[in-house]
């Protein structure tokens, strides 16, 4: 029988030893230089032209979607939006390394992963406009996507709650004997939540096949990383919990793809968790409610624009003979027109009946919720000018 005495695994010393952060050097995997060429000792991952094109096209599409929807929010057409500008490679290239059967649990900046799996422009719009075609029935804020068929768990606002949920879901996958894992995305700010520590510890102890994918983009809203923690990023925490750990250049699509491929194989073959820390940068504001000029400089942003993951991959694809400049311009324009068309169509669709606020929870609506609903209806009938979109839906 295995010796369960934890002291049996501990070495001894007879002098005071102070273990410092600097004693552990966690390297960052980087395959592509900013100019798109391979590092001398780098090994290009096994990636087909078809997959590379799909990764690139999805990154371009996501950037177009972000630009259009920020504009729509500024025009008052939607209430809220979160862009992933600068972080597209971390999200899209990691999603490309997964199986379609793998579960994705997202934080809120992973629209690129959903787009890679086939979520349509019209589906994005229906959710953000909370119309009758929105599967959430208008009960979620914009960008809280979810799709059962695409194995993409619905997003929720509380920060970090998806981390222990991912451990539990992956444990269920293992117990059911499924040939699938769970990937859980979050930012370095969410790693300060208690759920991060509970989730990693649970996954390590129960040997859950889960990838914890941290987008370390430098800021938790306005708080820079150096004011969040004193340790060596998030990767060092994985080692502390006994989790296999990889640090990767999050602006290098090939490195992200290779790291996630390797992590998935480890998680599946060894039934264990893997932590990936993707070092990247949020070029956009945290959300449409944020103004980054108040806490960082334009010079800082410009240094990271030179590391744009989309440009880096385009340069690599040109060297491979896989990139056509004119075709790419047409792709971008086509994406812009598709987003604009879907946006106009979605905002014309009626919103959900107000009764949907209390439906789908109980088999019969309880009296107190029914009473609140009637009070709300009365309020809307009394002030219809304040509810131009709902006044016609209230009976």
N, C-alpha and C positions, 0 to 999 in steps of 0.2 A: 504494500500500500504506500502511496505517495506520502512523504513527510510533509505535514501541514504546518510544522513549526516555522513561522516566518523568520525566526532568528537563524535558521539553518542556511539561509541564503545571504546572510550579512557577513561581510569580512570584518576583521577587527583591527584596531590600531592602538598604540600605547602612548600616543602624543595627541595633543589637541590639533585637529585638522579642520580648517575652515574651508568649506567648499564654496567657491565664488562662481558667479554667473559666467565670467570670462573663461572658465575652464572647459566649457562646452561650446564648441564652434559648430553651428549648424549651417552647412553650406546651402546655397541657392542654386537649383538646377536651371541652367540657361543653355539653350541650344542655338538660338538665332541671335546674331548681333543686331543692333538697331538698323543697320543697312541691309538686313535680310540675308546676309551670308552666314554660313555655319561657323561656329567656333572650331578651332583647329582640332580639339580632342572630342568634340561633340559627335554623338551618334544620332543620325536622323531617324525618327520613329518610322515604323512600317505604316505608312499612310498613303492611301490611294489618291489619285487626282480627283476622283468623284467626291471623296470625303473632304479633301482640302477645299475644293470649290464650295461645298455645302457649308463648311465652317465660315469661309470668307463671305459668302453671300448672306449668311444669317447675321454676321456681325454688321455688315453694311445695312441690311434691312432694319436691324435693331436700332442703329444710330438714326436712321430716317424716321422710324416710329417715334423715338424719343424726341427728336426735334419737332415733329408735327404735334405731338401731344403736349409738349411744354407750351407751344403756341396756342393750342386749344384751351389750355388752362388759363393762360394769360387773357384770352378772349372771353373767359367766363363760361365756356362751353362744357368743361368738366371741372370738378372741384379740386383735384389733387393729382400729382404725378411724381414719379421717381425715375430719373434717367440713369442709365448705366454707362454713360460716356467715359471712355478710358478703361473700362473694366470688361469690355466685350469678350476678350480672349479668355479671361479667367472663367467666365460662365459658359460660353458657347463651346470652346475647345474641350472643356471637361465633360460637358453633356455629350459631345460627339464620341467620347471614349467609353460610354456606357452602353448597356443593352437596353432595348426598348422596354424590357420587363422590369428593369430596375426602378425603384421608387425614388422620385425626387421630392425632397422637402425643402422648400425655399424660404428665404427671409422676405425679401421684397424687391430685390434688384436683379432677379434672374429671368426676366422676360425673354432673354436670348435663348435660354435652355428650353423654354416652352415653345418658342418659335422654331427651334431646331427640330423638335419632335413633331411639328406639323400643326400647331395651333394657328388658326387662320387670322388674317387681319380683321375680318368681320367679327370673329369671336372676341378678339381684343377689344374692339369698339363696343360691342354689346355689353361687355362687363363694365367698361369704364363709364358708359352712359346709363348703366343700371336700368336698361329697358326691359320690355317683356321677354326678349330673347336671352337675357342674362340668366345663366343657370343658378346664380345666387339670388335671383328674384329681387335684386336691388337692395339687399340687406348687408352688403359689404361695401366698403369704400373702394374707389378706383384703385387698380393694380393688385387687388386681392384675387388673383386668378386661381383657378383649379380645374382639373380635368381628369376624371376617373379613367377614361379610355387611354389617356396618354401617361397614366401613372404619375400624375403631378398633383401632390396634395394641396388642397386649398390653403392659401396664405392667410395668416391672421396677424393682427397688429402687435400683440404683446411680444416683446423682444426676447428671443432665445427659447421660447417654449417648444419650438420644433426640434431642439437638440435631444432632450431625453425621449421625446416621441419617436425620433429616428432610431434611437437605440432599441426601444421597445418593438418597433415595427420590424427592424432587422432581426431581432431575436425571434420574432414570429416567423419570418422567412426561413430562418435556420431550422426551427422546430418543424416546419412544414416540408422541409427538404427541397425548397425551391432553388432553382439555379439563378438566383437574383440577389442583389444587394440593395441597400438604401444609401443615397447620397444626401447629405444635409448641408445646405449653404447657410453661411452667416458672416457677419462682419466682425472685425476685431473688437468693436465696441460691445457687441453681444457676448463676446467671450468674458466680459466682466460680470455677466449675470450668473447667479447661482446655478441656473439650469445647465450652463456649459459644463460646470464641474460635476454635477450630478450625472449628466448624460455621458460624459467621457468615462467616468468611473464605472458606471453601470455597464457600458459597452465592453470595457476592458475585462471586468470581472466575469461577465457572462459570455464573453467571446462572441460578440455580435458582428456580423458582416456588414459594417457600415463605414462609409467614408465621411469624415467631418471635413468639409471644405470651407476654410476661412479665407474670405477676401479681405486681406489687410490692406485697405486703401488709404491708410494714413490718418483718417479722421473719423471720430464718432460724432457725427454732426459737426460741431465746431471745435471739439476737443482733439488736439493732435495726439498722436500715439505716445509721444514722450511724456505726456501728462496723464496717460491712462495706466501705464505700467512701467516698472523699472527693469523687468526681466528681458530676456532675448526673444521678443515678439511672442507669438502664440505657439510656435513650434516647440519651444522648451517645455510648455505645459503638457503637451502630449507625452513627452518622455517621462515627465513626473507621474503620469497616470499609467505608465506601462503600455502606451499606445505607439505603434509603429508610425513614424513621422517623416514627412517629406516637405521640404521648403522649395518653392519654385518661383521663377520669374513670372508673375501673373500677366505680364504684357507680351509674353513670348508664347504664341499659340502652340507651337510644336512642343515646347517644354511642358506646358499644361496638359496637352494631349497625352504625351508620354508618361507623365507622372500619374495621371488619372488611370490610364491603362494598367500601369504597374500596380497601383493601389487597389484597383478592382480585382485583379488576379489574386493579390495577397488576401484581400477580404474574403473572397469566395473560396479559395483553396485552403486557407488556414483558419477560416471562420474567426476572423479577428477584425477589430476596428483599425482604421488608418486615418491619421490626421494629415491634411495637406494645407499648408499655409502659402497662399498665393500673394506675393508681394506686388501690389499694383497701386493705382492712384485714381481717386475719384475726380475727374476733370469737371464734372457737372456740379451743380449745387446738391446738397444732400437731398432736397426735395424742392418742389415749387414754393414751399414756405420758407426757404432758406436763402440767405445772401452771403456767399462765401467771401466776398470782398472785405467783410468785417473781421475775418480771422486768418486770411492768407494772402500772399502777394501775387501779382500777375507774373512776376519773374519766376516764382516757384511753379506756377501752372505751365508756363512756357517751356520750362525744362522737361516737364513730363509730356507735353505735347510732342516733343521730339522723339518720345518713346511710344508713340501711338501704335497700339497693337494691330490696327487695321493696315496702316502703312507698312509696318514691318512684315506682315504676311504677304501683302501685295508685292513687295520687293523680292521676297523669297520665291513666290509663284512666278514672277517674271523670269527669274534665273532658271526655273524649271521648264519654262515655255508653256506655263499653264494660265497665263494672265493676258487678257486682251483689253487694252485701254478703252477702246470704243464700246465694246460689249459691256464693260463695267459702267460706263456713263449711262448707257441705256437701262441697265439694271437699276441704278439709283433713281433715275427718272421714273421708271416703271413702278418702283416701290413708292415713290412720293405720290404718284397719281392713285395707286391702289389704296394707300392710307387715307388720302383726302376723300376719295370716293366712298370708302367704307365709313369714314367719319360722318359724312353728310347723310348717308343712309341710316346710320345708327341713331342719330339725334332726331330723326323723324319718326322712329318707332315709338309707340305709346309706352308709358312706364307701367309698372306692375300695379294691379289693384291694391288699394291701401290695406285691404284685408290680409294681404300676404305678410304684413308685419307680425301677425300673431298665428298664422297657419304653420303647419308642418312641425310643430313641437309636441303638441298633445293630440290625442285622438279626437278630443272635443275641447274647444277653446274654453278655459276656465272663466268663471264669472268676472273675476277682477280684471283679466286682460280684455274681455269683451266690453266691460265698462270703460276701461281706458281708451279702447278703440272708438267707442261712441263719443266720448268726450273730445277726442282728436278730430273726429268728423265734424262735430258741432263747431269746433274752433275754426276749421278750414272753411266751413260754410259761412261763418261770421266774418272771416277775413280772406275772401277768395283772391283779392288782389295780391296778397302776400304769397300765394301758392298758385302761380299761373299754370304750372304743369299738372297740378294735382286736382285743381278745383273741378275739372270735368270728370274726374274718376271717382268722386265721392257721391254716394247715393244718399 
